Amino acid sequence: MKSELAILYQRYAKECWLYSLSLTNDVMLAEDLVSDAFFKLLNALDTLTEDKVKFWLLRVIKNHYIDLQRKKKRWQIIPLTKTTSQTISDSDFSPLDQLLHSEKKVQLYHALATLPQAEQELLYLFYFFDWPIREIAAFTELSIGQVKTRLYRSRKKLKELLQDEPTKF
């Protein structure tokens, strides 16, 4: 059982962490969500089939995050420290190219953060995780047409945000 969990962790941990990071924008909270999801997987391992594990993990992460947001509304939480996102630089770029590239990334992430959570989630799943629309539809419980329409509208909003005030982000 432990080796099976280890294999599943190696297979899905990175994607789960990236997904939870896209929801939370907080590295430590993202790690907590992933570890909680895999802990819950330990108890549910016998009831799940291999093809359902990834969706199950992502759904647990999302539900746990929603629960935390509900609690956060009830209680005022004062953060002690702010976490900063780290950008990975590509060694093929010159230092100036790396700087411009990282600034564009930061602008994009800040613009994404201004969108509603549902729109952010679709854009992250499609563009950053390279999920096909069919999988996104199954995960979000939307029809394929709804996913396509919402992706189109979200891209349009994001484009308008970046064109209207690119220096704002």
N, C-alpha and C positions, 0 to 999 in steps of 0.2 A: 504494500500500500504506500509506504514512504517513497519507494523508488518511482512508483507511478506518479505521485504528486510532484516529485522532483523533475520528472520528464515534462509534466504539464507546466510547471513553473518555468523551466527553460524555454519552453515553446511560447508561452503567452505572457510572461511577466513584463517584457519590454513594451509590448503593445498596450497592456493594461495600465502600465505606469504612464505612458504617453497620453492615453485617453483620460486618466484621472488628472493628470497635469493640465490637460486642456480644459477640464471642468473647473479646477480649483485655482489655477495659476499660483500654486503654492507647493513647492517641492516636498516639504515634510508632510503636508496633508495628503498629497498624492501617494507618497510611500505608505502612509497609514491606511489609506483606502485599499491599496493593493494588498497589503499584508492581511487586512481584515477579510478581503475577498478570498484569498487563498486559505485562510484559516477556516472560513465557512465551507470552502470547497472540500476540505478534509472530511467534514461530516457528510457532505452530499455526494461524495465520489462514487459511492455504490449505486446511486439512483440516476446518474447522468451517463449519457453515451458520449463517445469521443467527439462527435460532430457538434454537440450542443455545449461543450465546456466553454468555448470562447465567448459565445453570446451570454451564457449564464454568468460568467465572471464579470463581463462588462455591465450587465444588468444589475448585479449586486453592487458594483462600484457606483453606478448611477443612483440606485435607490438609497444607498448609504449616504451619498453626497446630498441628495434631496432631504433626507432626514436631518443631516447636520445643518442644512440651510434653514429648515423649519425651527430647529432648536436655537439657531443663531438669531432668528427673528424674536424669539421669546426672551433671550438673554443677550445683553450687550457684552460682546467679547472685545477686549482691548488687546490688540496684538503687541507683543513685547519687542519683536524685531521684524523687519521687513526682509523678505527673501528677494534676491535678484536673480533674474534668469540669465543663464550663461549661454553665450553663443559659441558654436563650434566653428572655428575658422578653417578654411580649406587652404592647404599649403600651396596649391596651384596659383592662387591669386597673389598679386603684389600687395604690399601693406595698404596702399591707397584703395585698391579694389576690395580688399577685405573690409576696410572701414566703410566704404560706400555700401557694400553688400550687407554688412551688419546693421547699418542705419536703416536700410530698406526693410530688413527683417523686423527691426524694432517698430518701425512705422506700421508695418502690416499687422504685427501682433497687437499693437495698441488699437488700431482701427478695428480689428476683430473683437477686441474686448468691449468695444462700445455697442456691438450688435447684441440682440437678445440671445439668451442662453441656447434656445432651440436652434437658432440660425448658426451660432458658433459650432454647435455639435455637428450639424450636417456638413459644414465646410471642413471641419477637422477630419471627420470620418472619410470624406470623399477625397480631399486634397492631400492631407498629411499622412493618412493611414492607407490610402489607395484602395479603399473598399469599393467594390462594385455597387451600383445603385440597388440591385436586388438585395444584397446583404444589408444595406442601410435601411431599406424598406422593412425588412424582416425585424431588424433590431429596434427600429423606432416605432414599429407597428403602424406604418403609413403605407399607402399604396405607392407603386412605382411612379405613377403620374404625380402624386403629391410631392414625393421626394424631388423629382425633376423640377417641378414648379418652384418649390421652396429653395432649391439650390440656385435656380436662375435669379429669383428675387434677392436672395442673400448676396450673390455675386454682384448684382446690380447696385445694391445698397453699399457694399464694400467699395466698389469702384467709385461711386459718387462721393463717399467719405474721403477716399484718398485723393480724388481730383479736386474737390472743393477746398479742402484745407490740408495739403500735404505736410505743411510745417507744424500743424497742430499736434501731430503724433510724433 
